[in-house]
Amino acid sequence: MPTYEYQCRKCRLTFEKRMTVEEKKNTKVVCPHCDSDQVRQQFFGVSFSGKKNPPGNPSGGCCGSGPSCCG
């Protein structure tokens, strides 16, 4: 289940809320501290985990070899 991060515009509290994508569409998020509905979702970098990179092939950036590398 995804975790969404929000910040209250009234009291400036940053908080997280876990909910499904469907719940997010249908839920009015309110601040747990001051009950304000003036909250804004925070967007930060996303990290993924899964299949590892093959040896000798760094993730991102220039690989340092071959004519097509970092062309």
Secondary structure, DSSP 8 states (H G I E B T S, - for coil): --EEEEEETTT--EEEEE--HHHHHH-----TTT--S-EEEE--------S---TT--SSS--S-STTTT-
